[in-house]
Amino acid sequence: MSFVMSIDAGTGSVRAVIFDEAGNQCGVGQEEWVHIAEAFVEESMSFDYTANWGLVCRCIKKAMLDAKIEANEIKAVTASSMREGIILYDKFGHEIWGVANVDARAFKEVKSLREKFPNLEEEFYHESGQTFALGALPRLLWLKNNHPEIYERVDKISMISDWILAKLSDVIATEPSNSGTTGIFSLKSRDWSPTQAKKVGLKDNIFPKIYEPSTVIGKVTKKASMQTGLTEDTVVVMGGGDVQLGAVGLGAINEGDVAILGGSFWQQVVNIKSDINPPNDMSIRVNPHIIKNLSQAEGITFFSGLTLRWFRDAFCDMEKIEAKKRGVDVYSILEENAKKVPVGSYGIVPIFSDIMRYNKWYHASPSFINLNLDPNICNRASMFRSLEENACIVSSINLENIFRFSNVSNNTIIFAGGASRGKLWSQILADVTGKSIKIPMVKEATALGGAIVSNLAIGVYDSIEEAVKNMVKWDREVKPNMVNHKEYNQIKDRWQKIYKTQLELVDRGLTKSMWKAPAI
């Protein structure tokens, strides 16, 4: 029996997960990390590659201890990460600058690009599927404008997942699924589009070689071996973006497959052919998939998981005490209580994440609308249920918008991530969408996707289809209640009208947006 390791660098934490050939999770090491704002730089979120590499090394060692295996039993290692986060290197391969995914410091550069080149964002979007909002071009321009001494030293750019592999192998390279989120990329050719950088006055020779996911790019170096405890015989395998690898870990590898990854943010993804053009209204994001000839149309629901964490920590001390006494997770208590609340949560309307509006991406002020003073119906249980309903409503509308432009549909949605552990949340998602919800055994889908491409790389399986068949296992399937579905259709319509009005308050300067893309 051989083992592989998948390192997943998320927004809030990094984890190393060890799997066997059958896809069983054998060990995990996890560390939380934070992304610090640069002094006097508004909306910045720097990536501390020095401190964070230390955390990665600790996770690797923790995972091996947890799995109770020897380092020489790990045959391959790969990595995934938050999309959009980038690392820049000098000519010696040393890191010189990095930012995490939702770094929004380049708002002035986004505005300047739109003013100086009125049609350029639309042109680039139709080639790459990305807008300027979180792309690399405005960030590189910000660096050029504010730290020209660093910019002049830039020799290579990579994503954070590629950075982990470079630290392990000394090979700076990348792959389509994550690099596609820079916006300096072609969906159809699955390669860099350096002319985009040249058009806006940036270097066009800093883009490393593209490898397809599951390609072996090298082995663990002696230095990395000493830092991590991995052996020098361990091969380093090209990984990918967290959502795209997560889709592989869910078995979503065919055209038309639909998945929702329910974590801190929720991503709704639909596999489409790579020659389908992004929608003319620029409302949906389109990324290269791990699988050749496929792209993923994507909607994003902001802060769905983080909103529930905030609600738990701000208001649910009693439930925490009860959960500790019973030895269960506090969310289980909250769902038990919320299950007694009827569909629609007594009319409570949460205003948190909006539907995907990629060309004009901002949210209303976070709030609850339509509360009342009856504690029997307006309480923690009903407010908690309303938050779960809100995430499902936004996800459902995003999927409907994707189906409309792509002419793709499916009666089944794969649901994974921490949110899929919630029995009530899974049922609400089925009821809101009117579709069957399939939930996998392994909730860490992104890490499992990394294990799948790693086992493919070392020859355990001959094809990704064979690997998925053997490694992806299913927990349960949830069927929709169609009576509830009809009621949720009316609630969705009302929610959209209310949210639109709440956005107008932001536009008038009366309330503060929960989040705005740069230059909005």
MOLINVEN-V561048 format. One record per residue. RES is the residue in three letters. SS is DSSP state (helix for helix, strand for strand, loop for the rest). PHI is phi in whole degrees, 0 to 359 (none if undefined). Layout:
BEGIN
res=RES ss=SS phi=PHI
res=RES ss=SS phi=PHI
END
This chain:
BEGIN
res=MET ss=loop phi=none
res=SER ss=loop phi=250
res=PHE ss=strand phi=230
res=VAL ss=strand phi=230
res=MET ss=strand phi=241
res=SER ss=strand phi=239
res=ILE ss=strand phi=255
res=ASP ss=strand phi=244
res=ALA ss=strand phi=263
res=GLY ss=loop phi=270
res=THR ss=loop phi=294
res=GLY ss=loop phi=257
res=SER ss=strand phi=200
res=VAL ss=strand phi=236
res=ARG ss=strand phi=222
res=ALA ss=strand phi=247
res=VAL ss=strand phi=234
res=ILE ss=strand phi=254
res=PHE ss=strand phi=236
res=ASP ss=strand phi=268
res=GLU ss=loop phi=294
res=ALA ss=loop phi=269
res=GLY ss=loop phi=89
res=ASN ss=loop phi=280
res=GLN ss=strand phi=283
res=CYS ss=strand phi=250
res=GLY ss=strand phi=192
res=VAL ss=strand phi=214
res=GLY ss=strand phi=229
res=GLN ss=strand phi=224
res=GLU ss=strand phi=222
res=GLU ss=strand phi=282
res=TRP ss=loop phi=221
res=VAL ss=loop phi=234
res=HIS ss=loop phi=247
res=ILE ss=loop phi=273
res=ALA ss=loop phi=293
res=GLU ss=loop phi=287
res=ALA ss=loop phi=305
res=PHE ss=loop phi=66
res=VAL ss=loop phi=244
res=GLU ss=loop phi=297
res=GLU ss=loop phi=63
res=SER ss=loop phi=271
res=MET ss=loop phi=213
res=SER ss=strand phi=286
res=PHE ss=loop phi=254
res=ASP ss=loop phi=275
res=TYR ss=helix phi=294
res=THR ss=helix phi=289
res=ALA ss=helix phi=294
res=ASN ss=helix phi=289
res=TRP ss=helix phi=296
res=GLY ss=helix phi=299
res=LEU ss=helix phi=293
res=VAL ss=helix phi=300
res=CYS ss=helix phi=299
res=ARG ss=helix phi=296
res=CYS ss=helix phi=298
res=ILE ss=helix phi=300
res=LYS ss=helix phi=294
res=LYS ss=helix phi=299
res=ALA ss=helix phi=296
res=MET ss=helix phi=293
res=LEU ss=helix phi=296
res=ASP ss=helix phi=295
res=ALA ss=helix phi=282
res=LYS ss=loop phi=58
res=ILE ss=loop phi=234
res=GLU ss=loop phi=276
res=ALA ss=helix phi=300
res=ASN ss=helix phi=288
res=GLU ss=helix phi=276
res=ILE ss=strand phi=272
res=LYS ss=strand phi=270
res=ALA ss=strand phi=209
res=VAL ss=strand phi=223
res=THR ss=strand phi=221
res=ALA ss=strand phi=212
res=SER ss=strand phi=230
res=SER ss=strand phi=201
res=MET ss=loop phi=312
res=ARG ss=loop phi=285
res=GLU ss=loop phi=73
res=GLY ss=loop phi=296
res=ILE ss=strand phi=231
res=ILE ss=strand phi=234
res=LEU ss=strand phi=248
res=TYR ss=strand phi=233
res=ASP ss=loop phi=270
res=LYS ss=loop phi=291
res=PHE ss=loop phi=268
res=GLY ss=loop phi=83
res=HIS ss=loop phi=269
res=GLU ss=strand phi=293
res=ILE ss=strand phi=231
res=TRP ss=strand phi=191
res=GLY ss=strand phi=202
res=VAL ss=strand phi=225
res=ALA ss=loop phi=276
res=ASN ss=loop phi=296
res=VAL ss=loop phi=263
res=ASP ss=loop phi=303
res=ALA ss=loop phi=237
res=ARG ss=loop phi=294
res=ALA ss=loop phi=271
res=PHE ss=helix phi=296
res=LYS ss=helix phi=291
res=GLU ss=helix phi=291
res=VAL ss=helix phi=299
res=LYS ss=helix phi=298
res=SER ss=helix phi=296
res=LEU ss=helix phi=299
res=ARG ss=helix phi=292
res=GLU ss=helix phi=284
res=LYS ss=helix phi=283
res=PHE ss=loop phi=233
res=PRO ss=loop phi=304
res=ASN ss=loop phi=253
res=LEU ss=helix phi=289
res=GLU ss=helix phi=299
res=GLU ss=helix phi=296
res=GLU ss=helix phi=299
res=PHE ss=helix phi=294
res=TYR ss=helix phi=299
res=HIS ss=helix phi=290
res=GLU ss=helix phi=271
res=SER ss=helix phi=252
res=GLY ss=loop phi=80
res=GLN ss=loop phi=239
res=THR ss=loop phi=262
res=PHE ss=loop phi=286
res=ALA ss=loop phi=312
res=LEU ss=loop phi=237
res=GLY ss=loop phi=284
res=ALA ss=helix phi=279
res=LEU ss=helix phi=302
res=PRO ss=helix phi=298
res=ARG ss=helix phi=293
res=LEU ss=helix phi=295
res=LEU ss=helix phi=295
res=TRP ss=helix phi=300
res=LEU ss=helix phi=298
res=LYS ss=helix phi=298
res=ASN ss=helix phi=283
res=ASN ss=helix phi=252
res=HIS ss=loop phi=224
res=PRO ss=helix phi=300
res=GLU ss=helix phi=293
res=ILE ss=helix phi=283
res=TYR ss=helix phi=303
res=GLU ss=loop phi=296
res=ARG ss=loop phi=274
res=VAL ss=loop phi=294
res=ASP ss=loop phi=243
res=LYS ss=strand phi=214
res=ILE ss=strand phi=234
res=SER ss=strand phi=212
res=MET ss=strand phi=271
res=ILE ss=helix phi=293
res=SER ss=helix phi=298
res=ASP ss=helix phi=295
res=TRP ss=helix phi=299
res=ILE ss=helix phi=299
res=LEU ss=helix phi=293
res=ALA ss=helix phi=293
res=LYS ss=helix phi=296
res=LEU ss=helix phi=279
res=SER ss=helix phi=242
res=ASP ss=loop phi=69
res=VAL ss=loop phi=249
res=ILE ss=loop phi=269
res=ALA ss=loop phi=210
res=THR ss=strand phi=207
res=GLU ss=loop phi=214
res=PRO ss=helix phi=291
res=SER ss=helix phi=295
res=ASN ss=helix phi=270
res=SER ss=helix phi=298
res=GLY ss=helix phi=301
res=THR ss=helix phi=282
res=THR ss=helix phi=288
res=GLY ss=loop phi=85
res=ILE ss=loop phi=261
res=PHE ss=strand phi=206
res=SER ss=strand phi=248
res=LEU ss=loop phi=298
res=LYS ss=loop phi=282
res=SER ss=loop phi=271
res=ARG ss=loop phi=56
res=ASP ss=strand phi=211
res=TRP ss=strand phi=302
res=SER ss=loop phi=237
res=PRO ss=helix phi=300
res=THR ss=helix phi=298
res=GLN ss=helix phi=297
res=ALA ss=helix phi=296
res=LYS ss=helix phi=298
res=LYS ss=helix phi=298
res=VAL ss=loop phi=255
res=GLY ss=loop phi=86
res=LEU ss=loop phi=248
res=LYS ss=loop phi=301
res=ASP ss=loop phi=245
res=ASN ss=loop phi=236
res=ILE ss=loop phi=252
res=PHE ss=strand phi=260
res=PRO ss=loop phi=285
res=LYS ss=loop phi=297
res=ILE ss=strand phi=265
res=TYR ss=loop phi=242
res=GLU ss=loop phi=283
res=PRO ss=loop phi=306
res=SER ss=loop phi=84
res=THR ss=loop phi=279
res=VAL ss=strand phi=283
res=ILE ss=strand phi=255
res=GLY ss=strand phi=167
res=LYS ss=strand phi=233
res=VAL ss=loop phi=296
res=THR ss=loop phi=284
res=LYS ss=helix phi=300
res=LYS ss=helix phi=298
res=ALA ss=helix phi=294
res=SER ss=helix phi=299
res=MET ss=helix phi=294
res=GLN ss=helix phi=282
res=THR ss=helix phi=254
res=GLY ss=loop phi=91
res=LEU ss=loop phi=289
res=THR ss=loop phi=271
res=GLU ss=loop phi=288
res=ASP ss=loop phi=274
res=THR ss=loop phi=287
res=VAL ss=strand phi=277
res=VAL ss=strand phi=256
res=VAL ss=strand phi=247
res=MET ss=loop phi=297
res=GLY ss=loop phi=256
res=GLY ss=strand phi=176
res=GLY ss=strand phi=293
res=ASP ss=helix phi=297
res=VAL ss=helix phi=289
res=GLN ss=helix phi=293
res=LEU ss=helix phi=293
res=GLY ss=helix phi=299
res=ALA ss=helix phi=297
res=VAL ss=helix phi=297
res=GLY ss=helix phi=294
res=LEU ss=loop phi=259
res=GLY ss=loop phi=81
res=ALA ss=loop phi=274
res=ILE ss=loop phi=241
res=ASN ss=loop phi=248
res=GLU ss=loop phi=304
res=GLY ss=loop phi=91
res=ASP ss=loop phi=294
res=VAL ss=strand phi=235
res=ALA ss=strand phi=216
res=ILE ss=strand phi=236
res=LEU ss=strand phi=257
res=GLY ss=strand phi=259
res=GLY ss=loop phi=241
res=SER ss=loop phi=302
res=PHE ss=loop phi=251
res=TRP ss=strand phi=253
res=GLN ss=strand phi=249
res=GLN ss=strand phi=252
res=VAL ss=strand phi=236
res=VAL ss=strand phi=228
res=ASN ss=strand phi=284
res=ILE ss=strand phi=229
res=LYS ss=strand phi=296
res=SER ss=loop phi=291
res=ASP ss=loop phi=268
res=ILE ss=loop phi=283
res=ASN ss=loop phi=287
res=PRO ss=loop phi=301
res=PRO ss=loop phi=295
res=ASN ss=loop phi=297
res=ASP ss=loop phi=277
res=MET ss=loop phi=58
res=SER ss=loop phi=272
res=ILE ss=loop phi=243
res=ARG ss=strand phi=275
res=VAL ss=strand phi=231
res=ASN ss=strand phi=237
res=PRO ss=strand phi=296
res=HIS ss=loop phi=272
res=ILE ss=loop phi=296
res=ILE ss=loop phi=274
res=LYS ss=loop phi=301
res=ASN ss=loop phi=71
res=LEU ss=strand phi=237
res=SER ss=strand phi=244
res=GLN ss=strand phi=234
res=ALA ss=strand phi=279
res=GLU ss=strand phi=225
res=GLY ss=strand phi=251
res=ILE ss=strand phi=232
res=THR ss=strand phi=255
res=PHE ss=loop phi=286
res=PHE ss=loop phi=61
res=SER ss=helix phi=302
res=GLY ss=helix phi=290
res=LEU ss=helix phi=294
res=THR ss=helix phi=295
res=LEU ss=helix phi=293
res=ARG ss=helix phi=297
res=TRP ss=helix phi=301
res=PHE ss=helix phi=296
res=ARG ss=helix phi=302
res=ASP ss=helix phi=285
res=ALA ss=helix phi=275
res=PHE ss=helix phi=231
res=CYS ss=loop phi=246
res=ASP ss=helix phi=297
res=MET ss=helix phi=296
res=GLU ss=helix phi=293
res=LYS ss=helix phi=297
res=ILE ss=helix phi=296
res=GLU ss=helix phi=297
res=ALA ss=helix phi=297
res=LYS ss=helix phi=294
res=LYS ss=helix phi=297
res=ARG ss=helix phi=272
res=GLY ss=loop phi=71
res=VAL ss=loop phi=233
res=ASP ss=loop phi=287
res=VAL ss=helix phi=298
res=TYR ss=helix phi=295
res=SER ss=helix phi=296
res=ILE ss=helix phi=296
res=LEU ss=helix phi=297
res=GLU ss=helix phi=290
res=GLU ss=helix phi=304
res=ASN ss=helix phi=289
res=ALA ss=helix phi=291
res=LYS ss=loop phi=296
res=LYS ss=loop phi=281
res=VAL ss=loop phi=273
res=PRO ss=loop phi=288
res=VAL ss=loop phi=309
res=GLY ss=loop phi=93
res=SER ss=helix phi=52
res=TYR ss=helix phi=58
res=GLY ss=helix phi=86
res=ILE ss=loop phi=292
res=VAL ss=strand phi=242
res=PRO ss=strand phi=280
res=ILE ss=strand phi=246
res=PHE ss=loop phi=230
res=SER ss=loop phi=289
res=ASP ss=loop phi=266
res=ILE ss=loop phi=293
res=MET ss=loop phi=291
res=ARG ss=loop phi=230
res=TYR ss=loop phi=298
res=ASN ss=loop phi=276
res=LYS ss=loop phi=211
res=TRP ss=loop phi=263
res=TYR ss=strand phi=203
res=HIS ss=loop phi=238
res=ALA ss=loop phi=287
res=SER ss=loop phi=289
res=PRO ss=loop phi=297
res=SER ss=strand phi=191
res=PHE ss=strand phi=249
res=ILE ss=strand phi=251
res=ASN ss=loop phi=75
res=LEU ss=loop phi=288
res=ASN ss=loop phi=221
res=LEU ss=loop phi=261
res=ASP ss=loop phi=269
res=PRO ss=loop phi=293
res=ASN ss=loop phi=286
res=ILE ss=loop phi=239
res=CYS ss=loop phi=247
res=ASN ss=loop phi=208
res=ARG ss=helix phi=298
res=ALA ss=helix phi=295
res=SER ss=helix phi=288
res=MET ss=helix phi=290
res=PHE ss=helix phi=296
res=ARG ss=helix phi=299
res=SER ss=helix phi=297
res=LEU ss=helix phi=292
res=GLU ss=helix phi=296
res=GLU ss=helix phi=297
res=ASN ss=helix phi=300
res=ALA ss=helix phi=300
res=CYS ss=helix phi=288
res=ILE ss=helix phi=296
res=VAL ss=helix phi=298
res=SER ss=helix phi=299
res=SER ss=helix phi=297
res=ILE ss=helix phi=293
res=ASN ss=helix phi=301
res=LEU ss=helix phi=295
res=GLU ss=helix phi=300
res=ASN ss=helix phi=294
res=ILE ss=helix phi=293
res=PHE ss=helix phi=301
res=ARG ss=helix phi=295
res=PHE ss=helix phi=278
res=SER ss=helix phi=264
res=ASN ss=loop phi=59
res=VAL ss=loop phi=247
res=SER ss=loop phi=210
res=ASN ss=loop phi=201
res=ASN ss=loop phi=270
res=THR ss=strand phi=231
res=ILE ss=strand phi=242
res=ILE ss=strand phi=274
res=PHE ss=strand phi=235
res=ALA ss=strand phi=216
res=GLY ss=loop phi=90
res=GLY ss=helix phi=303
res=ALA ss=helix phi=296
res=SER ss=helix phi=288
res=ARG ss=helix phi=289
res=GLY ss=loop phi=283
res=LYS ss=helix phi=297
res=LEU ss=helix phi=293
res=TRP ss=helix phi=300
res=SER ss=helix phi=297
res=GLN ss=helix phi=292
res=ILE ss=helix phi=299
res=LEU ss=helix phi=299
res=ALA ss=helix phi=297
res=ASP ss=helix phi=292
res=VAL ss=helix phi=293
res=THR ss=helix phi=278
res=GLY ss=loop phi=74
res=LYS ss=loop phi=236
res=SER ss=strand phi=289
res=ILE ss=strand phi=245
res=LYS ss=strand phi=260
res=ILE ss=strand phi=239
res=PRO ss=strand phi=281
res=MET ss=loop phi=293
res=VAL ss=loop phi=276
res=LYS ss=loop phi=277
res=GLU ss=loop phi=276
res=ALA ss=helix phi=295
res=THR ss=helix phi=297
res=ALA ss=helix phi=296
res=LEU ss=helix phi=295
res=GLY ss=helix phi=301
res=GLY ss=helix phi=297
res=ALA ss=helix phi=295
res=ILE ss=helix phi=296
res=VAL ss=helix phi=291
res=SER ss=helix phi=291
res=ASN ss=helix phi=295
res=LEU ss=helix phi=294
res=ALA ss=helix phi=295
res=ILE ss=loop phi=265
res=GLY ss=loop phi=86
res=VAL ss=loop phi=295
res=TYR ss=loop phi=234
res=ASP ss=loop phi=270
res=SER ss=loop phi=211
res=ILE ss=helix phi=292
res=GLU ss=helix phi=297
res=GLU ss=helix phi=294
res=ALA ss=helix phi=297
res=VAL ss=helix phi=297
res=LYS ss=helix phi=301
res=ASN ss=helix phi=271
res=MET ss=helix phi=253
res=VAL ss=loop phi=266
res=LYS ss=loop phi=239
res=TRP ss=strand phi=249
res=ASP ss=strand phi=270
res=ARG ss=strand phi=199
res=GLU ss=strand phi=232
res=VAL ss=strand phi=248
res=LYS ss=loop phi=266
res=PRO ss=loop phi=283
res=ASN ss=loop phi=270
res=MET ss=helix phi=287
res=VAL ss=helix phi=293
res=ASN ss=helix phi=297
res=HIS ss=helix phi=301
res=LYS ss=helix phi=297
res=GLU ss=helix phi=292
res=TYR ss=helix phi=293
res=ASN ss=helix phi=300
res=GLN ss=helix phi=290
res=ILE ss=helix phi=295
res=LYS ss=helix phi=301
res=ASP ss=helix phi=296
res=ARG ss=helix phi=294
res=TRP ss=helix phi=300
res=GLN ss=helix phi=297
res=LYS ss=helix phi=292
res=ILE ss=helix phi=293
res=TYR ss=helix phi=297
res=LYS ss=helix phi=301
res=THR ss=helix phi=293
res=GLN ss=helix phi=294
res=LEU ss=helix phi=296
res=GLU ss=helix phi=296
res=LEU ss=helix phi=294
res=VAL ss=helix phi=295
res=ASP ss=helix phi=300
res=ARG ss=loop phi=274
res=GLY ss=loop phi=78
res=LEU ss=loop phi=270
res=THR ss=loop phi=227
res=LYS ss=loop phi=254
res=SER ss=loop phi=299
res=MET ss=loop phi=296
res=TRP ss=loop phi=199
res=LYS ss=strand phi=230
res=ALA ss=loop phi=292
res=PRO ss=loop phi=306
res=ALA ss=loop phi=72
res=ILE ss=loop phi=275
END
